Amino acid sequence: MFVEFGVAAYAAAAARSPAMLAFASDSLVELMSATVVLLQWIPNVSISERKAARTASVLLFVLAVAVVGAALAGWTLGLRPQPSRAGIVITIAALFAMPVLAWLKRSEARQFGNAALAADATQSAACACLALIALIGLAVNAWFHIAWFDTAAALAAAPILLQESRLAWKGQTCQCC
């Protein structure tokens, strides 16, 4: 996840890509979510499973707001996203890795009845969804030189993130990805 975030953040900055910024932001939120889940098992740290799940939900909501803000700022400022090979490569890698990780986390969450881990699995599923959306935006921009499609891809991610945030708040998992 650290490598994913680093490459995605670099690609977002280099290409001025709202879609990559959405993906990089998701990677950062996913790291924070995993940290919250891990805090449940540290002996001197007291965080309930419900609080951990709710924290993951809030992080998804913040991510949705950040994505919309970045996309609208890009449009308002007239930023023209550039093609990004690094962005295309990291999103393809995430498309393979994140669904497997989400499935493994969901499986463990069901086995142990852990709502926080289920919410974290939702974060991983969101990462896969965002990877696909970002990849489409990046590919259309790279191959057809339609720069606004990158920003539109970022905006398309927001409803997915809001739905996942709502489900995580209720302790449910997303089945969309």
C-alpha positions as CSV (number, residue, x, y, z in Angstrom):
1,M,0.0,0.0,0.0
2,F,2.9,2.4,0.7
3,V,4.3,1.7,-2.8
4,E,0.9,2.1,-4.3
5,F,0.4,5.4,-2.6
6,G,3.9,6.7,-3.5
7,V,3.6,5.9,-7.2
8,A,0.0,7.1,-7.4
9,A,0.8,10.4,-5.6
10,Y,3.9,11.0,-7.9
11,A,1.8,10.2,-11.0
12,A,-1.0,12.5,-9.9
13,A,1.4,15.4,-9.3
14,A,3.4,14.8,-12.4
15,A,0.3,14.5,-14.7
16,R,-1.9,17.0,-12.8
17,S,-4.5,14.3,-12.9
18,P,-7.7,14.4,-10.7
19,A,-8.4,10.8,-11.4
20,M,-4.9,9.8,-10.2
21,L,-5.3,12.1,-7.2
22,A,-8.5,10.3,-6.4
23,F,-6.7,7.0,-6.6
24,A,-3.7,8.2,-4.6
25,S,-6.0,9.7,-1.9
26,D,-7.8,6.3,-1.7
27,S,-4.5,4.6,-1.2
28,L,-3.7,6.9,1.7
29,V,-7.1,6.4,3.2
30,E,-6.7,2.7,2.9
31,L,-3.5,2.9,4.8
32,M,-5.2,4.8,7.6
33,S,-8.1,2.3,7.6
34,A,-5.7,-0.6,7.9
35,T,-3.9,1.2,10.8
36,V,-7.2,1.6,12.6
37,V,-8.0,-2.1,12.2
38,L,-4.6,-3.0,13.5
39,L,-5.1,-0.8,16.6
40,Q,-7.8,-3.2,17.8
41,W,-5.2,-5.8,18.6
42,I,-2.5,-3.6,20.3
43,P,-2.9,-4.4,24.0
44,N,-2.5,-0.9,25.4
45,V,-4.7,0.8,22.8
46,S,-8.4,0.7,23.4
47,I,-10.5,1.0,20.2
48,S,-13.7,-0.9,19.8
49,E,-14.6,-2.8,16.6
50,R,-17.6,-0.5,16.1
51,K,-15.4,2.7,16.4
52,A,-12.9,1.2,14.0
53,A,-15.6,0.5,11.5
54,R,-17.1,4.0,11.9
55,T,-13.7,5.5,11.4
56,A,-13.3,3.6,8.1
57,S,-16.7,5.0,7.1
58,V,-15.7,8.6,7.9
59,L,-12.4,8.1,5.9
60,L,-14.4,7.0,2.9
61,F,-16.7,10.0,3.2
62,V,-13.7,12.3,3.4
63,L,-12.2,10.7,0.4
64,A,-15.4,11.3,-1.6
65,V,-15.3,15.0,-0.7
66,A,-11.6,15.3,-1.5
67,V,-12.1,13.6,-4.9
68,V,-15.0,16.0,-5.8
69,G,-13.0,19.0,-4.6
70,A,-9.9,18.0,-6.6
71,A,-12.0,17.4,-9.8
72,L,-13.9,20.7,-9.5
73,A,-10.7,22.6,-8.7
74,G,-9.0,21.1,-11.7
75,W,-11.9,22.2,-14.0
76,T,-12.2,25.6,-12.4
77,L,-8.4,26.3,-12.7
78,G,-8.4,24.9,-16.3
79,L,-5.8,22.2,-15.5
80,R,-5.1,20.0,-18.4
81,P,-4.2,16.5,-17.1
82,Q,-1.2,14.9,-19.0
83,P,-0.9,11.2,-19.9
84,S,0.7,9.2,-17.2
85,R,2.4,5.8,-17.8
86,A,3.2,5.4,-14.1
87,G,-0.5,6.0,-13.4
88,I,-1.6,3.5,-15.9
89,V,0.8,0.8,-14.6
90,I,-0.1,1.3,-10.9
91,T,-3.8,1.2,-11.6
92,I,-3.5,-2.0,-13.6
93,A,-1.5,-3.5,-10.7
94,A,-4.2,-2.4,-8.3
95,L,-6.9,-4.0,-10.5
96,F,-5.2,-7.4,-10.0
97,A,-4.2,-7.1,-6.4
98,M,-7.1,-5.2,-4.6
99,P,-10.0,-7.5,-5.4
100,V,-7.9,-10.5,-4.1
101,L,-7.0,-8.5,-0.9
102,A,-10.7,-7.4,-0.4
103,W,-11.8,-11.0,-0.8
104,L,-9.3,-12.2,1.8
105,K,-10.2,-9.5,4.2
106,R,-13.9,-10.2,3.8
107,S,-13.3,-13.9,4.4
108,E,-11.4,-13.2,7.6
109,A,-14.0,-10.6,8.7
110,R,-16.8,-13.2,8.3
111,Q,-14.8,-15.9,10.0
112,F,-14.1,-13.7,13.1
113,G,-17.2,-11.5,12.9
114,N,-15.1,-8.4,12.8
115,A,-17.0,-5.3,11.4
116,A,-13.9,-3.2,11.3
117,L,-12.1,-5.7,9.1
118,A,-15.2,-5.9,6.9
119,A,-15.1,-2.1,6.5
120,D,-11.4,-2.3,5.7
121,A,-12.3,-4.9,3.0
122,T,-14.6,-2.2,1.6
123,Q,-11.7,0.1,1.4
124,S,-9.8,-2.4,-0.6
125,A,-12.8,-2.9,-2.9
126,A,-13.1,0.8,-3.3
127,C,-9.4,0.9,-4.3
128,A,-10.2,-1.6,-7.1
129,C,-13.2,0.4,-8.3
130,L,-11.2,3.6,-8.2
131,A,-8.3,1.9,-10.1
132,L,-10.7,0.9,-12.9
133,I,-12.2,4.4,-13.0
134,A,-8.8,6.1,-13.0
135,L,-7.5,3.7,-15.6
136,I,-10.3,4.5,-17.9
137,G,-9.8,8.3,-17.4
138,L,-6.0,8.0,-17.9
139,A,-6.3,5.7,-21.0
140,V,-8.9,7.9,-22.8
141,N,-6.7,10.9,-22.1
142,A,-3.5,9.1,-23.2
143,W,-4.9,7.5,-26.4
144,F,-7.5,10.0,-27.6
145,H,-6.2,13.2,-26.0
146,I,-9.5,14.0,-24.3
147,A,-8.1,15.6,-21.1
148,W,-11.5,16.4,-19.5
149,F,-12.3,12.7,-19.4
150,D,-9.7,12.3,-16.6
151,T,-11.6,14.8,-14.5
152,A,-15.0,13.2,-15.3
153,A,-13.6,9.8,-14.2
154,A,-12.7,11.3,-10.9
155,L,-16.2,12.7,-10.5
156,A,-17.7,9.3,-11.4
157,A,-15.9,7.8,-8.4
158,A,-17.7,10.0,-5.8
159,P,-21.1,8.2,-5.7
160,I,-19.3,4.8,-5.3
161,L,-17.3,6.2,-2.4
162,L,-20.4,7.7,-0.7
163,Q,-22.3,4.4,-1.0
164,E,-19.4,2.5,0.5
165,S,-19.2,5.0,3.3
166,R,-22.8,4.6,4.2
167,L,-22.5,0.8,4.1
168,A,-19.4,0.8,6.3
169,W,-21.1,3.1,8.8
170,K,-23.8,0.5,9.1
171,G,-21.2,-2.3,9.5
172,Q,-22.1,-3.8,6.1
173,T,-19.8,-4.5,3.2
174,C,-20.0,-3.3,-0.3
175,Q,-20.9,-5.8,-3.0
176,C,-20.3,-3.4,-5.9
177,C,-16.8,-4.3,-6.8
